[in-house]
Amino acid sequence: MLKMARPTLLELRKRFTFRNILIFFVIFELLNFLSFNMPLLSSRLPQYTGPHAVGAIDLEADCNPRVVGDILLKKTNEPALKLETVFFTLYYPASPSGYRGLLKYHSWVPKPVSLIATGYARFAHITNSLVDSIFTFFLWLLVGSTTIPASVDAPLLVPPFASQHGFRQTSLGGSETTLVDTQSKLPIVVFSHGMAGMRTSYSQWCGELASRGYIVAAIEHRDGSGPGSIIKKSSGSQRKFLHMNKNDITRAKEIGNDELKEQQLAFREAEMEETVRVLRDLNAGKGEQLREANPRGEGLSLPMFEDRIDLNRSVLAGHSYGATGTMRALKDAPSHALPFQGAIVLDPGKSSGPLNDKIRVPTLVINSGSWTKSQSDFYGRPHFEVVRERMENLLKRGKAAWFVTLVGTAHPSVTDAPLIEKLILRLATRTTLDARVAVGKYVEACVDFLAYVRDGRRNGVLAEGVTNRDGPLGGKGEVRDRAVDGWEIHVAPSVEGAPS
């Protein structure tokens, strides 16, 4: 029998060239994709942990066309911030039966992937046809087949499947959270994503709230801060809208960064107002009309939302750029256009413009560990100090305010990214808290805040007093061992009772 000669080290080096390794990796990824429908480096988004199934509907509705601000695009000399439609995903508690033969899930990266990839290339200021194609390939390779575990158009939860008021359940973070009495109207949360984010980027946070009895409307902002979107009108017309850099607009040298962001945030506020308008129509029994006019082709369950949305207990929430926008939008709230009774502010932006100090509703600010640790300069003062002052001023005005930090987390921790790309994000952000546990803790704190807005009861971290007004870092940069279940509490109402 002939013996196979062992390859020499030189021959092995010739075989394991970068080109051959790349080809092998692509083939392996294709086989993995065809066999398991999951890219090699990614993880599936986990199922939601609340007692209810979760449904999702993409809903786009026409608006009265209007221009916000005076920014013009260089290529066309047309207004950059023109509001034509509002687009959001509804996450909601769903009936556990009645739709199992029709299961469909949204892609985590909205189609077409090439549009989103091109937007991210523009965000990196390196866009051209070759780079856009490379970005498209790697975006598909990493997360192209990832889906959101919420059933599209599932029937809305009806009273026979509702939980009892005050029922408590252990969350994926390990603590108990208060659930909603789903036999009554369902509270609504309107969510605003961050810079370079999309409505799908926070699907785990949104879906977890829905699994506990809340409706969440996650807006797709078309202010130029996201990677890209297709604006679709009920007439059938559509146009692409990509990420907008400052050099894409006229008078770029004249318009300062704050002015540009102020106009973008004003556009976001207009989208929030339009979202509220659509939710009112939905609650008023116009679900069938909205379904018929929806260019996204979804909404069979929209008529079930009639008289089921509690806008009197609505909360506005946002992350990063969306958190700054949330604070800005609440300068006159509650109002008819923005009837929000509370705010959830997650890592308010450090380069998103000034932070509003005129809030008049209960507010929960959650910083990630890295956001608090990095004491960035913010208009001549440390960012942390400014946020703390805003919340302390709110307390002085007689409204409940909390400012807390979740130790061991980073800026992306509330997003889906660390759940999908666990290894890459953990190495990049150097977080010490498991990604799923982190999202669970964000969810339980937010659910406890939503319960406070409903009935004034303080649970979980909200029932604690201040543990460290100056932040989780000591004078030498060391983490202080004064956290309450992983939380550092910088501002909180007195332990005896929250102000009304």
Residue pairs with C-beta under 8 A, 6 or more apart in sequence:
7 15
25 40
26 141
28 40
29 39
29 40
29 141
32 38
32 39
32 40
33 39
33 145
37 145
38 44
38 145
38 146
39 141
39 142
39 143
39 144
39 145
39 146
41 141
41 142
41 421
41 423
41 424
42 142
42 143
42 146
42 420
42 421
43 419
43 420
43 421
43 422
44 146
44 147
44 149
45 108
45 146
45 147
45 148
45 149
45 203
45 204
45 416
45 419
45 420
46 149
46 172
46 204
46 419
46 436
47 149
48 54
48 149
48 150
48 204
48 207
48 208
48 210
48 211
49 171
49 172
49 208
49 211
49 440
50 93
50 169
50 171
50 179
50 208
50 210
50 211
50 212
50 213
51 163
51 167
51 169
51 179
51 211
51 212
52 93
52 94
52 96
52 157
52 161
52 163
52 182
52 210
52 211
52 212
52 213
53 93
53 94
53 95
53 96
53 151
53 154
53 157
53 211
54 91
54 92
54 93
54 94
54 149
54 150
54 151
54 154
54 207
54 210
54 211
55 90
55 91
55 92
55 93
55 94
55 150
55 151
55 152
55 153
55 154
55 155
55 156
55 210
55 301
56 89
56 90
56 91
56 92
56 106
56 148
56 150
56 151
56 152
56 154
56 207
57 89
57 90
57 92
57 152
57 153
57 298
57 299
57 301
57 302
58 87
58 88
58 89
58 106
58 152
58 294
58 296
58 298
59 87
59 88
59 89
59 90
59 278
59 290
59 294
59 296
59 298
59 299
59 302
60 85
60 86
60 87
60 232
60 294
60 295
60 296
61 85
61 86
61 234
61 274
61 278
61 290
61 293
61 294
62 84
62 85
62 233
62 234
62 293
63 83
63 84
63 85
63 86
63 274
65 82
65 83
65 84
66 82
66 83
66 270
67 79
67 81
67 82
67 83
68 81
68 82
68 83
68 263
68 266
68 267
68 270
69 79
69 80
69 81
69 263
69 266
69 267
70 79
70 263
71 79
71 80
71 81
71 249
71 250
71 255
71 260
71 263
72 78
72 79
72 80
72 249
72 250
72 251
73 79
73 80
73 244
73 248
73 249
73 250
74 247
74 248
74 249
74 250
75 248
77 250
80 224
80 244
80 248
80 249
81 223
81 224
81 263
81 264
81 266
81 267
83 222
83 267
83 270
83 271
83 274
84 231
84 233
85 231
85 232
85 233
86 219
86 271
86 274
86 275
86 278
87 199
87 219
87 220
87 222
87 229
87 231
87 232
87 296
88 199
88 217
88 218
88 219
88 220
88 275
88 278
89 106
89 199
89 200
89 203
89 206
89 217
89 218
89 220
90 215
90 216
90 217
91 150
91 203
91 206
91 207
91 209
91 210
91 215
91 216
91 218
92 156
92 157
92 186
92 210
92 214
92 215
92 216
92 305
93 156
93 157
93 182
93 186
93 210
93 211
93 212
93 213
93 214
93 215
94 150
94 151
94 154
94 155
94 156
94 157
94 210
95 154
95 155
95 156
95 157
95 158
95 161
96 161
98 155
99 151
99 153
99 154
99 155
102 153
103 151
104 151
104 152
104 153
105 147
105 148
105 149
105 150
105 151
105 152
106 147
106 148
106 150
106 152
106 200
107 145
107 146
107 147
107 148
107 200
108 143
108 146
108 147
108 148
108 200
108 203
108 416
108 420
109 116
109 139
109 140
109 143
109 144
109 146
109 200
110 116
110 198
110 200
110 229
113 136
113 139
113 140
113 144
114 132
114 136
115 227
115 228
115 229
115 230
115 240
115 242
116 139
116 198
116 227
116 228
117 132
117 135
117 136
117 138
117 139
117 140
117 227
118 127
118 132
118 135
118 136
118 227
118 228
118 242
119 226
119 227
119 228
119 242
119 243
120 135
120 139
120 196
120 227
120 243
121 127
121 128
121 131
121 132
121 135
122 227
122 242
122 243
122 245
123 196
123 227
123 243
123 245
125 245
142 421
143 420
143 421
146 420
148 200
148 203
148 207
149 207
150 203
150 207
150 210
152 298
153 298
153 299
153 300
153 301
154 301
155 301
155 304
156 301
156 304
156 305
156 308
157 182
157 213
158 304
159 182
159 183
161 182
162 181
162 182
162 183
162 213
163 179
163 180
163 181
163 182
163 213
164 181
165 181
165 183
166 178
166 181
167 178
167 179
168 176
168 177
168 178
168 179
169 176
169 177
169 179
169 212
170 176
171 177
171 208
171 440
171 443
171 444
171 447
172 208
172 436
172 437
172 439
172 440
172 443
173 437
173 438
173 439
173 440
173 441
173 442
173 443
173 444
174 437
174 440
175 441
175 444
175 460
175 485
176 444
176 459
176 460
177 212
177 443
177 444
177 447
177 448
177 459
177 460
178 447
178 448
178 451
178 457
178 459
179 212
179 213
180 186
180 187
180 212
180 213
180 214
180 454
181 213
182 213
184 310
185 307
185 308
185 309
185 310
186 213
186 214
186 215
186 308
186 309
186 310
187 213
187 214
187 215
187 310
187 313
187 314
187 315
187 450
187 453
187 454
188 214
188 215
188 216
188 217
188 279
188 309
188 310
188 311
188 313
188 314
188 315
189 209
189 214
189 215
189 216
189 217
189 314
189 315
189 316
189 317
189 344
189 450
190 216
190 217
190 219
190 272
190 275
190 276
190 279
190 314
190 315
190 316
190 317
190 340
191 202
191 205
191 206
191 216
191 217
191 218
191 219
191 317
191 318
191 322
192 219
192 221
192 268
192 272
192 316
192 317
192 318
192 319
192 321
192 322
192 323
192 325
192 326
193 199
193 201
193 202
193 218
193 219
193 220
193 221
193 226
193 318
193 319
193 321
193 322
194 201
194 318
194 319
194 320
194 321
194 322
194 323
194 347
194 349
194 415
195 225
195 320
195 321
195 349
195 352
196 225
196 226
196 227
196 243
197 225
197 226
197 319
197 320
197 321
197 322
197 415
198 220
198 226
198 227
198 229
199 218
199 219
199 220
200 218
200 416
201 415
201 416
201 417
202 218
202 319
202 414
202 415
202 416
203 218
203 416
204 416
204 419
204 439
205 414
205 415
205 439
205 442
205 443
205 446
206 216
206 218
208 439
208 440
208 443
209 216
209 443
209 446
209 447
209 450
210 216
212 443
212 447
214 447
214 450
215 305
215 309
217 275
217 279
219 268
219 271
219 272
219 275
220 226
220 229
221 267
221 268
221 271
221 322
222 229
222 231
222 241
222 267
222 271
223 244
223 264
223 265
223 267
223 268
223 271
224 241
224 243
224 244
224 248
224 264
225 243
225 244
225 264
225 321
226 243
227 242
227 243
228 240
228 241
228 242
228 243
229 240
229 241
230 238
230 239
230 240
230 241
231 238
231 239
231 240
231 241
232 238
232 295
232 296
233 295
234 293
234 294
234 295
236 295
238 295
246 252
246 255
246 257
246 260
249 255
249 260
257 351
258 353
258 354
261 352
261 353
262 353
265 324
265 325
265 328
265 352
265 353
268 322
268 325
268 329
269 325
269 328
269 329
269 338
272 316
272 325
272 329
272 338
273 337
273 338
276 311
276 314
276 337
276 338
276 339
278 290
279 309
279 311
280 311
281 289
281 290
282 290
282 302
282 305
282 306
282 309
283 305
283 306
283 307
283 308
283 309
283 311
284 306
285 303
285 306
285 307
287 299
287 302
287 303
287 304
287 305
287 306
288 302
288 303
290 299
290 302
291 298
291 299
291 300
291 302
291 303
311 339
312 339
312 341
313 341
313 453
313 454
314 339
314 340
314 341
315 340
315 341
315 342
315 343
315 344
315 449
315 450
315 453
316 326
316 329
316 330
316 333
316 338
316 340
316 342
316 343
316 344
317 326
317 343
317 344
317 345
317 346
317 446
318 324
318 325
318 326
318 344
318 345
318 346
319 346
319 347
319 414
319 415
320 346
320 347
320 348
320 349
320 352
320 411
321 349
321 352
322 346
323 345
323 346
323 347
323 348
323 349
323 352
324 348
324 349
324 352
324 353
324 355
325 352
326 343
326 344
326 345
327 343
327 345
327 348
327 355
327 356
327 359
327 390
328 353
328 356
329 338
329 340
330 338
330 340
330 343
330 356
330 359
330 360
330 361
330 363
331 356
331 358
331 359
332 338
332 358
333 339
333 340
333 359
333 360
333 361
334 340
334 341
334 360
334 361
340 361
341 361
341 362
341 453
342 361
342 362
342 363
342 364
342 449
342 450
342 452
342 453
343 359
343 361
343 362
343 363
343 364
344 363
344 364
344 366
344 446
344 449
345 363
345 364
345 365
345 366
346 365
346 366
346 414
346 442
347 366
347 367
347 368
347 371
347 411
347 414
348 355
348 365
348 387
350 371
350 376
350 378
350 383
354 379
355 386
355 387
355 390
356 390
357 389
357 390
357 393
359 390
359 394
359 399
360 397
360 399
361 399
362 399
362 400
362 401
362 449
362 452
362 453
362 498
363 391
363 394
363 399
363 400
363 401
363 402
364 401
364 402
364 404
364 445
364 446
364 449
364 462
365 387
365 390
365 391
365 401
365 402
365 403
365 404
365 491
366 404
366 405
366 406
366 414
366 442
366 445
366 446
367 384
367 387
367 403
367 404
367 405
367 406
368 405
368 406
368 409
368 410
368 411
368 413
368 414
369 405
369 406
369 407
369 408
369 409
369 410
369 431
369 433
369 472
370 409
370 410
370 411
370 429
370 431
371 405
371 410
371 411
372 384
372 405
372 471
372 472
372 473
372 488
373 471
373 472
373 473
375 382
375 383
375 384
375 471
376 382
376 383
377 383
378 386
379 386
384 471
387 403
388 403
388 469
388 490
388 491
391 401
391 402
391 403
391 490
391 491
392 401
392 491
394 400
394 401
395 401
395 491
395 493
395 499
398 499
398 500
399 499
400 452
400 493
400 498
400 499
401 491
401 492
401 493
402 449
402 461
402 462
402 489
402 491
402 492
402 493
403 489
403 490
403 491
403 492
404 445
404 461
404 487
404 488
404 489
404 490
404 492
405 471
405 472
405 487
405 488
405 490
406 413
406 433
406 438
406 441
406 442
406 445
406 486
406 487
407 433
407 472
407 479
407 483
407 486
407 487
407 488
408 431
408 432
408 433
408 438
408 486
409 431
409 433
409 438
410 429
410 430
410 431
411 429
412 418
412 425
412 429
413 429
413 431
413 433
413 435
413 438
413 439
413 442
414 438
414 439
414 442
417 425
418 425
418 426
418 429
418 431
418 435
418 438
419 435
419 436
419 439
422 435
425 431
425 435
426 435
431 438
433 441
433 486
441 485
441 486
441 487
444 460
445 460
445 461
445 462
445 487
448 458
448 459
448 460
448 461
448 462
449 462
451 457
451 459
452 458
452 459
452 462
452 498
456 498
456 500
458 493
458 498
461 484
461 485
461 487
461 489
462 492
463 495
464 484
464 487
464 489
464 492
464 495
465 489
465 492
465 494
465 495
466 489
466 490
466 491
466 492
467 482
467 483
467 484
467 487
467 488
467 489
468 480
468 482
468 488
468 489
468 490
469 490
469 491
470 490
471 488
471 490
472 479
472 480
472 482
472 483
472 488
473 479
473 480
474 480
480 488
482 488
493 499
